[in-house]
Amino acid sequence: MGERYDEDDVILNPELAERPLDVESEEARPVTIHIRRRLPGRRLDKYLHGRFQRMSRTTIQRLIKQGVITVNRKPTKASYEPEAGDRIDLVIPPPEPYEIIPEPIPLDIIYEDEVMLAINKQKGIIVHPSHGTQTGTVANGLAYYAKQLSHGDDPFRPGIVHRLDKNTTGIMLVAKTDEAHWRLAIQFERRLVRKTYLGVVEGNPELDSDVINAPLAAHNVIKDRYIIPPSHHRWRAKLLKEAITEYEIVERFKGYALAHLHPRTGRTHQLRVHMSYIGHPMAGDTFYGGHHVSELSLTGQGSDEPITSQQALHAYRIRFKHPISEAQMELEAPPPPELARLIQILREHRRL
């Protein structure tokens, strides 16, 4: 996996972070802010993004790292919470030139109107470039397909409201206008969007449905791996991220189960980690304790080649309000052939 996504935090791309912004330009504008009252629980980068919405949080974090944003004339951190009497000095740089290179990348459009569209994302493709010249992403395909896309808060993510991991397939919403973008984004932020993932898990969970409430933290050794720290370990609170998953078992087979998973939070790898945590990892998810599944292993005959090359997980359904008409909408994206074949084999040979 190459991307790290989280609903509350901007993950700053290291390559982007190291490139200094031009604050010496004649177009750059110095600004001083005096804080009148304490802002409990409000990070500096989020506060400044609220004040200067044309600057992305990524840009603000880069300015903080560059030392251009100071508090009481001293360097600061993005996580600092402003206090009453603080003086914040910053320089607003001119917009950076950027270009998303349009590419004729096939997109599976499952819904479209004048302000938004929805795609069924294929596996093995990342959602957006991490720098202006990167190609082969969903964003490059959207730039080729759509005449208009929203600007959002990051120039490298036109139209992108939310994202999926590189090897996760399924439904993804895209905004064409800025108004549609922020109206959809608010629904995600307030957890008003109901997402349903389709997944094949190993074993048969004891309960037909349950809620898993277990915080996640990044593994301190293995890159891009997430864990649920043991309760006896002392983890700093800021390293833990609240993570809640609701699941229901819809079909049971010998050694496997078909589940609907509803993430109430949107943490990286959340569904995979949570199901592994309760002893039922995703089929094919060798990164989190699952095993390859083949026709031979399921039926005793046929090929030993893995049926699916990644975790058996698919963003199947999404329910939300249309950003303009506010009509209730529910869209579905059919599972990819590999997952559909796995489910078919289980139904034919391992039904309970």
C-alpha angles and dihedrals in degrees: 000000000000104000134063116204131182131170095229106032134060107224103216113223106235094219091051093044094057094054107090120229120236106253095155094069120114086239092059113106125209116217133185123199126191114204112221099186137018117270104211114202093004114122118218094239092051092046093051092045088056090051096043106030094171087069115073120227086245090060092046091051090050091052091050091050089047090055093241092120113061136176115216087350092300131108114264144185131252090240094056114123111219117240130208110278095024119142115214119196122188142157118225107216124212115265114279117241112247141165133194104211110228112232130181093241111160112251125193101221111197098170136013140169135155096287106031146009138197128219135194099231117218124224124262097035126105119224104235142000120271089210135020099263099046115116139186097062134125088253091058090051092048091050088056095044105041126061090207135025133175119260097222116179098300127058092214093058108057110176094358110134099164135356146221129214119264095259098036116099128202150070122352129175121226127192123218097188132043092237092053089048098055093041091054092042091056090054091053092045092051091045093240093133115094111212123188122195123194113219141169111217130191117252127002117287112228094231126058089219137003145154120245113206108181126135120235132220133184114259109254094220112023114068117236092005123125129200143185102238116229112258092243092058116094107227121176109251093237090060092057121080122200109244126183126178128182117199139179129191111230100175134015127208136174103289096350143063135202111228140186109218124196116192111209088187127035107229124156111271088353099147094044094049094044095050091046088049092060091047099261110099122184114274109258093017099124090164091068103033102283125128136229113264123209137174088254094053092048102040106018092243141064129040125354091209114118112264091214125029094207140026115314094244130122133177094236109169139013130191122195144132119272105255094232110022092033089218113154109256133191120186130183133200117202114236120258118265093258094056093041090053092049091053091046092052091048091051093048099042110018107035115141 
